[in-house]
Amino acid sequence: MATSFDVIVVGAGPAGSAAALAVARTGRSVALVERGPFPGSKNMYGGVIYGRILDGIIPNWWEQAPIQRWVTRRGTMIMTPTQAVTVDFRDEGWGVAPYNGATAYRPEFDAWLADHAVEAGATLLCSTTATGLLKDGSRIFGVRTDRPDGELLAPVVIAADGVNSFLAKEAGMYHHSEPKHYTLGVKETIHLGKQTIDERFGLRGREGADFEIMGCTGGIPGGGFVYTNLETVAVGVVLQLPGLASQDKRPEEVIGALKAHSAIAPLIEGGEVVEYSAHVIPEGGMHMMPDLITDGMMITGDAAAMCLAAGIWLEGVNFAIGSGYAAGQAAVEALRLGDVSAAGLEGYRRRIESSFVLADHRKFAEVPDLIMGERMQTKYPQAICNLASDIFTVTNPVPKKGFQSMARAELKRSGLKLSEVGKDMWAGFRSFR
Ligand SMILES: Cc1cc2nc3c(=O)[nH]c(=O)nc-3n(C[C@H](O)[C@H](O)[C@H](O)COP(=O)(O)OP(=O)(O)OC[C@H]3O[C@@H](n4cnc5c(N)ncnc54)[C@H](O)[C@@H]3O)c2cc1C
């Protein structure tokens, strides 16, 4: 027999739990449907949560969230197989409330956020897969599930079912996505113990480090990362799907090469791999974003391709929470006004247009293409590392070269044309301005 709610949220990741929390807080009935045995059980990511979005949703969240370390050190590393240049930034202020970023394990973090929704009154249905949409013409009024009691009915459905959202696809909301918009993220979690991590990464107490890496994927467009948890270190790569498919390389070989690099190997030496995980990431941003609203349904988080992947930033959890909470609020508003058509649910778009969620995606819309380009992936890392080598190599008794002649020599050596560099600098300036 079908069960009815005011709102059904599919997926208890950060987007879904935030949506269910927003609805439940108003006293409306909401089902939070999760295919895993508990929220977060199916979920993986690199490891850093940027919590500013939580300030307005769960005040003083840092006093109760299941956090591993507070990120006080952030770096961007540019690599060739034998060299590395690192921009390494520390801020003591990030180690005190309200903090900037934190490492956390997803099974713990997702379960914690879902608990908030449940405490507010949401009905959490785990081990339950939404298998399809219930439709009356173009209007969606519920979902079919694999539960024995079958269908769940509601005037509003919020799809928070992650990348490859079958619900968004079934509703015909994806129009522009291409294989190049997706990467495969592969991660090893390596146990080292707190003291070793503190010593090797120069950390104290609950301080943590977060490094994004370019030039570490053997020519496959993508990047890498190293994040510290309390007792473990996460090392991973993200690889663009067509690039991965066209090379005769397995992801574990790429991650193996990263782990063997002289800039990484000493950090993880002697560690034991305790987990190996992989997940697809929607990295195309605005260029792949689906329709966000249809009659009776909204799409949030990774299901709506809202992960921001822009080289120095890989942020998805905060975008998921921001969009999910906005969708929950919009659902309640539409129910109150008695109009759950696409027009009635427009409050969702209004909210994310006026927040960082769409503002950042609009601003950095061209960045994913720029970052994944061939020159950015291979030629610039090589040129930057060579230049650093020229600068730091002591040549005397031969006199030192000036920076200008070093740069000119490097352009020649790397085969980069000045016109290409100028074009890319202009594109970079426009993309990041
Ligand atoms: C390798 C990697 C590194 C990353 N690093 C970071 C990082 O450091 N920081 C960051 O902020 N982001 C990072 N991200 C991105 C981040 O993980 C996502 O953007 C974020 O998880 C999106 O949240 P979501 O709730 O939209 O989707 P998800 O977290 O994917 O949650 C979707 C939920 O829906 C459930 N579900 C799916 N289909 C159904 C169904 N039919 N019925 C019921 N339930 C269903 C799933 O089990 C899951 O619980 C990374 C991602 C990867 C893969």
The ligand as an ORCA input file, in Angstrom:
! r2SCAN-3c Opt
* xyz 0 1
  C      37.257     11.261     -5.109
  C      36.358     12.391     -4.686
  C      36.895     13.433     -3.947
  C      36.065     14.469     -3.507
  N      36.566     15.382     -2.633
  C      35.759     16.289     -2.087
  C      36.218     17.106     -1.013
  O      37.319     16.949     -0.506
  N      35.366     18.063     -0.524
  C      34.107     18.211     -1.017
  O      33.383     19.103     -0.536
  N      33.629     17.410     -2.001
  C      34.414     16.447     -2.532
  N      33.918     15.593     -3.478
  C      32.556     15.800     -3.989
  C      31.490     15.350     -2.985
  O      31.736     14.049     -2.572
  C      30.098     15.420     -3.638
  O      29.951     16.644     -4.317
  C      29.010     15.279     -2.576
  O      29.083     14.034     -1.966
  C      27.610     15.447     -3.193
  O      26.634     15.190     -2.219
  P      25.183     14.657     -2.644
  O      24.394     14.555     -1.405
  O      24.663     15.487     -3.749
  O      25.446     13.236     -3.289
  P      26.035     11.905     -2.623
  O      26.964     12.239     -1.536
  O      26.531     11.081     -3.751
  O      24.750     11.221     -1.974
  C      23.766     10.609     -2.770
  C      23.019      9.643     -1.886
  O      21.918      9.112     -2.603
  C      21.825      7.709     -2.381
  N      21.106      7.165     -3.542
  C      21.500      7.179     -4.847
  N      20.557      6.646     -5.634
  C      19.521      6.293     -4.811
  C      18.247      5.701     -5.033
  N      17.828      5.395     -6.268
  N      17.449      5.466     -3.978
  C      17.866      5.791     -2.712
  N      19.058      6.353     -2.444
  C      19.880      6.606     -3.476
  C      23.289      7.280     -2.258
  O      23.434      6.049     -1.586
  C      23.876      8.446     -1.473
  O      23.741      8.278     -0.081
  C      34.702     14.518     -3.915
  C      34.172     13.465     -4.674
  C      34.975     12.393     -5.020
  C      34.351     11.235     -5.753
*
